[in-house]
């Protein structure tokens, strides 16, 4: 199936690790040119070395996305370098555990800055280019936006806002032919998730407790499965009439009857 992404310029925030790396790989497999927009880390360095060795059309633009001025500068650099932006995947973020009781107002605001503000900033600054290309935006949200999790108010508020913005932007951008959709993962094994598991007393037992509650296959969702949903929503040929949608890829974790687990 041709998704019509060959030579398209796709920005993937946090695209060098975890779910973002899976999305970057999927876009590259479809022939897209990918800009990984991220701060530099060991994982990102390793990933970029991998794609460079394979001579794939993928570049890193470094930015601290919690700084909106850096967001504006990054978009300007990408436009100057490539002359177009065809897709924006807002993905970068962290479940930082800023709760209602254990947090502070300042930490809550900082959590929004790390998880939400750059979604708006990047879409805002990329909008002129997306209008020219009649491009697409995909916001990576989370099941936490629908279910809650406990002790993570900042992250939950950010993820819920991302879903609201998805439909708000889909409505606002209809006249420009820009589609806006969201993908909601639940339990996906990423470096951050693995690091969290390792802080627990018995990571393997805890992981089994989690996977036992995932109805379809009693397993974690693969980052490649999140990526497949994302590239479909980016596709102008296969999802050209899909906008304002919240696509949940979670093995039935959120919506199937709890009796199943």
N, C-alpha and C positions, 0 to 999 in steps of 0.2 A: 504494500500500500504506500503510495507516494503522499507524504504529508505536506508537500509543497514548501518545505523549509530550506531547500538547497540554496546556499549563499545568503540566506537571511541573517541579519545581525541580531543576535539574541543576547541580552544581558541577564546573567544569573547572579544574584547577590548571594554571598556565601557559597559560591559555586565550586569551591575547591575542596570541600569536605562533606561527609555525611550525605544527607538527602540532596544537597546542592550539587555535589560531585556526580551523583547519579543522574540528575537532570542535565548537567553539562554533557556527560557521556551520551545520553540519549539524543540531545540536540546535535552533537557532532556526528553521531551515526546517521542522522537524517541529512547531513551535508551542510548544516548551518555553520556560520562563523560565530563563535561564542566569546563573549567578554565576561570573565570571572571578576566580579566586583567584590573585593574583600580586603580585610587587613591580612598582613602576611603572618603565617604561622607555620609550624613544622609540617602539619598535614597539608596545608596549601602548597608549600614548597615541593613536597613529595609528589603531589598530584600534578602540578605544573611541569615538573621534570618528566613525568610519565607521558603527558600529552605532547610535550615538545619533542621527546624522543620518537614518538610515533608520527611526528610532523603533521599534527592535526591543527586546523585553523582556530586556535584558542589562545587568547592573551589574558594576562592579568593586569587589571587596573587597581592599584592599591588605594584604599580609602577607609577611614574610620567612619562608618555610616551613621554613628550617633552624632556626628558633626555635620549639620545640614549644609554648611559651606563647602565641605568636602564632597557632599553629594552633588551639588551644583557644578563644582569643578570637574568631577568625574564624568558627568554627562556631557559637558562641553568638550572634554578630551576625547570621549568616544565618538561624538559627532564629527569632530575635526579629523579624527583618524580614519573613520569608516564612511562618513558621509550619509549615514542612515542609521535608524534604529527600528527594527521590525517587531521586536518582542521584548518585554520586560518581565522577568520572573522575580518577584519579591519573595525572598526565602530566608535571608539571614535573620537570626535571632537566637535567644537563649532562654530556657526555662530557669529563671534565676531565683525562684523561691522567695519572692518578696510577698509575704502574706499580710493579712489584716492585723493580726495580733503581734506577729514577730517582726513586722516591717516598720518603716517610718514614712511620713509623707514624702520626704526627699528621696528615699529609695524607691518609692512607688513611681514618682515622676521620672527618675533615672531609668527605671524598667521600661516605661513607655518610650523613653528616648532610644533605648537599645532595641526595642521590639516593634515599635509602631511608627514613630515619626519619620523614619527613612522610607517607609512604604509610600507615604504621602509625598515626601520631598522628591524622591526619584521619579515617581509618576508625574509630578508637577513639572519638573525640569525637562523630562523626556517628552512631554506632551506635544510640543510643536513637531518633533521628528515623527512621533507616532501618528499624528494627523496626516503627515505627508505620505506615510507608508500604509495608512489604514491598518495599523499593527494591532497587537494583542497584549494584554496584561494578564498574568496569572499570579494571584496572591496565594502563597503557601500559608495556610492557617493551621489549626489543630483541633482535635476532638475536645480539647479543654475548653474551647469556645462554647461548646454545646453542653458538656457534662459537668464542668467544674472539676477540680482536682483536690483542692484544699491547700492552703498555705502558698498560693502562688497568684495573688491578686493582680500584680502588675502584668504578668504573662497572660493570664486569662482575659484581663481587660483589653490587652493589645490584640489578642487573637479574635475576640468578639468584635472589636472595632474593625479588624481586617475584613470580616464577613460583611459588616454593614457597608464599609467603603466599596467592597466589590459590587454590591447592587447599586449603590449611589453613583459610582463611576460608570457602571454599565448604562444607567439611565442618562447621565449627563453626556456621555460620549456617543450615544446613538447617532446623532446627526453626522458624526465624523467617521462612522463605520468602524470604530474601535471596539473590539470585544473585550470584556473583563470578566474573568471567572476565578474561582478559588478551588484549591485542593486541600482536603483535610486529612492528614495522616493521624493515626492513633499511636500504635506501638511499633516503632521502626528502630532497628539496631543501627546506631550511629556512634562515632567516637565519644560524643558527649554522653549518650545513653550508657555506653559501656563504662565510662568513667564514673557515672552515678552508681551503677550496679556494684562497682568495685569498692564503693564506700560502705557497702552493707556487709553485715557479718558473714553471710553465706550467699554470694552472688548467684550461684547456680540454682539454689533453692528458691531464691526470690524471682529469678527469671522464669522458673517453672510455674510459680504462682501466677505470674502475669500471663504467660502463654496459655495456661489452662483456662483462662477467661476469654480467650479469643476464639469465637465459635468456629470459623472456617479454618480447619487444619491445625488448630491449637499451635499456631506459630506466629512469629513476628512478621509484619509486612516487610517486604524487601524495598530498599530504596529504589531499585529499578522499576518496581510496580508504581511507586509514586511518580517516578520520572515518566513512565509510559502515559499516565493520565495527563501529566503536564504538557508533554509534547503534542498530545492529541488536542488539548485546548488551545495550544499555540497555532495549530495547523489552520491556515486559511482555506484549505480545500476540504478537509474532513470535518471540521467543526465550525465552518463559516457561518452557521446560523445558530450558534450556541453562545449565549451571553447571560451574565447575571446568575450563573449557576454555582452551587456549592457541591463539589464532587467529593464524597467521602470514600476513601480507599483504606479499609480497616479490617477486612475479614469479618464484617458483621458486628464488630465490637460495640458500636454505639447504639444501633437500632434494633438488633435482634433481641428476642426475649431472654432475659437473664436466666430463665430456667434452663436454657441450653448450656449454660456454663456451671 
